[in-house]
Amino acid sequence: MTSKTEQTGQAEAAAEALGYEQARDELIEVVRRLETGGTTLEESLALWERGEELAKVCRNRLDGARARLDAALAEETAGAGRAEDGEL
């Protein structure tokens, strides 16, 4: 039998394996279920925890995309500066 800590780690690892769109879609479903109600306290807490994991995945994916975009823009700007200086 696995401990609560091991289960949490496994759930986080599974969430991290999701792509942005998958995590976003599942997060939308979690929020919908929480807003609808009709779940027990234990189910609501589990949904909340899952929602937090999914939100973290979405933030990490967006931060990664932003970093890649910033790097590409910086490279483009640096390349344009070199071209203006006659360096290519």
C-alpha positions, -999 to +999 in steps of 0.1 A: +000+000+000+013+034-009+015+064+015-004+096+010+029+114+001+037+088-026+002+091-040+005+129-041+039+126-058+025+102-084-005+124-091+018+155-095+040+135-119+010+124-139-003+160-140+031+173-153+029+148-181-002+165-195+000+190-222-014+225-217-046+219-235-053+187-216-046+203-183-067+233-191-097+212-202-095+190-171-092+221-149-123+235-165-141+203-157-129+203-121-141+239-116-175+231-132-179+201-108-169+223-078-193+251-088-221+226-094-218+212-059-234+179-049-201+164-038-190+153-004-165+173+015-138+146+008-146+147-029-146+185-030-111+185-013-098+160-038-112+180-067-096+212-052-062+195-049-064+182-084-074+217-096-043+231-079-021+206-096-036+213-130-034+251-125+003+246-117+008+226-149-009+253-169+012+281-153+044+261-159+035+254-195+027+291-201+059+303-183+079+279-205+062+292-237+068+328-226+105+321-219+109+305-254+091+335-270+113+360-251+144+341-261+133+341-297+125+378-296+159+386-280+177+365-306+158+383-333+166+417-318+203+408-314+204+396-350+188+428-362+213+448-342+242+429-358+227+434-393+225+472-387+262+472-376+271+454-408+277+420-391+259+390-404 
